[in-house]
Amino acid sequence: MPPAHPFDDDKLKEECGIFGVIGVTDAANFVALGLHALQHRGQEAGGIVAHDPDTGFNSARRFGYVRDNFTSQKLMETLPGPLAIGHVRYSTAGSKGQTAIRDVQPFFGEFSMGGAAIAHNGNITNADALRRELIERGSIFQSSSDSECIIHLMARSLQRNIPERMEDALRRVEGAFSVVAMTRTKLIGVRDPLGVRPLVLGKVGDGWCLSSETCALDIIGAEYVREIEPGEMVVITDKGVESIRPFRPQKSRFCIFEHVYFSRPDSILGGRSVYETRRQIGVELAKESPVEADLVCPVPDSGTPAAIGFSQESGIPYAMGIIRNQYMGRTFIEPTEQIRNMGVRLKLNVNRALIQGKRVILVDDSVVRGTTSRKIKEMILDAGAAEVHFRIASPPTAWPCFYGVDTPQREKLLAATMSEEEMRDHLAVDSLKFISLDGLYRAVGEAQGRDPKSPQYCDACFSGEYPVEPADMLEKGFQMKAAE
Ligand code: SF4
């Protein structure tokens, strides 16, 4: 099955959303709703595992959207019980684009002390080495996913219970991981020591839930309690929440791109509204790179809050110069060649009456390959705009992400091969400016900007400074940035 947005190959793609609930009747229904709210984090496939004291563990894994699968009463009746976890995936590790159903999480393992299921958001950077070692020692892998290593490492652990086995396993794993797991009686949540990917705790009735983002708590009427801290494991039972610290403490390096693009604007990250952060990015952009123009228009939808901030700071009117077709759904998933060539026009259309004769500032969240930016610029000029100025709400994306985000190879990233001036020429726009790294840090609440000696966030896709060495990729020949 092709990706859900066939014309959207010009964005970085977050690959997974995870959700878990304990202590409610028919927990799987809550998980389905939670996954629906996290659908932006992965549209290729989804899965739910539930546990019921009478029937044991039950699971369902399906390709496609949550709403097209996990709304069926017949299916949901096969997932009874007060404890369930779920996962939506794009695919970062594993067989990209041609996922086998066996790669769809949650993964399940049967141990001597009972079964356990896990769902993982992130990417294990030493998965190849672990897999080789595990296979040599007799493990039989069922999938091509890096996440399955965790189950095999747990199987090899000599610890007496599943949370301890999980601690053991995760201490061997490098990279980025937020994990939601379950046994027959426990819901478990873990974040890697740097806390690269998000995970939050919520309270729902007498029960508890774990979610990649707070927007999924809202949909089930859960109350936001707090973030799981970097390096923290929580074990939740009917007695409450126990917090454990399995890893050596380290300074956190949360993914700064979650603020820019991946998370939903109605989520809260690090105590800050994502919408407000994005609006603030627009304010910083307008301060750093002002330009005379008649209109500020977002590239919908992700550029909208930054465009509002840019307009407020600059005093230039905000307008919807580009309209997104909200109903561009699955009808065109496998379009004919003729429709495919229409490309971005199927999804976006220019508000011609507004644009004609105007100097337009277009605000977008990022430039990855630059292919969509070029097409949008052409559409705006075709509609009679006098000038087109791009303002980008992230610094140039010049390095691939190895922590759970699908990025093209480095040479396909426009900013990896061109200077800002060359990109402007390539896109043939009147001006092109990106927010600076310091400006982005200010917008996320770091008043002094980025600390170059000890950056407060992961920003490797902009800076080339990777907080965890991507061991597997180095083995495959990836060249890190030379030390300055
Ligand atoms: S490399 Fe970029 S996208 Fe990946 S975790 Fe770091 S900031 Fe996020």
Boltz pocket constraint, residues with backbone or C-beta under 6 A from the ligand:
constraints:
  - pocket:
      binder: B
      contacts: [[A, 196], [A, 254], [A, 255], [A, 256], [A, 257], [A, 258], [A, 399], [A, 400], [A, 401], [A, 402], [A, 403], [A, 404], [A, 405], [A, 458], [A, 459], [A, 460], [A, 461], [A, 462]]
      max_distance: 6.0
